[in-house]
Amino acid sequence: MTDEAPELRASDADRERVSEILRDALAEGRLDMAEFEERLEATYKARTYGELTPITRDLPSAAVPAPVSLSKPPAESGGWAGRIVGGEGSSSWAVAVMSGFQRKGRWTAPKRFNCLAFWGGGEIDLREANFADREIEINCVAIMGGMSVIVPPGVEVVMRGIGIMGGFDHREDGTPPDPAAPRVIVTGFAFWGGVQVEHKVTRAERQRLKEERRQERLDRTPSRHELHAARREWREERREERDRRRHGRL
């Protein structure tokens, strides 16, 4: 790191990476809640790398990384390129108090979507959505409530939420992220509640895959019939051969 590096301006991604170290230290018992809150507050107030470095100096993995950008490069072509449309997004927040909310269908997800569920629930469905940017953030606060975030296969998901008597759950489908797809960062806080992220295809895509499998079965049917016919012919030939031998002996 150069001499000027401590004076370089820190990005939101750099502050978030330091906060991840603090969360790990809290979970491992290296910091108590008071120390964690004090250092976390200092992290989000920090403006330069020089201010970030002392916060994690006495913790494992404490090295503050060199300035890097976590933004995904633009997609050159393909279906995802047409879904990253820019702009502000068609909806940027949602609140459910002893009720529920949904964001689904054809809508544009903003760079940052804030949502709150208190004794309620919410669903954020990105399977048919457009994206305002290559990387979007969904900030979820669930208090005695729950939220569901649904993303299409191929979308990279990064979980950065804190759960107290609650949790953030990411159900991966085993499909590797598509380099051309957007990245969805899920942050927030869950108290006696939960935030669940899962990958699903749309109903139309599921129906299309079902039709493809059905057609494949139909395409294989003639070959099975031919195989059964060949077996029947072979059995008949064997039977005729045994009959000729029997008649010859008689």
Helices and strands as residue ranges (DSSP letters): G 5-7, H 12-28, H 33-45, H 49-52, G 53-56, G 81-83, E 93-97, E 100-103, E 108-109, E 112-118, E 121-125, E 130-131, E 135-143, E 146-151, E 156-164, E 167-171, E 183-191, E 194-199, H 203-249
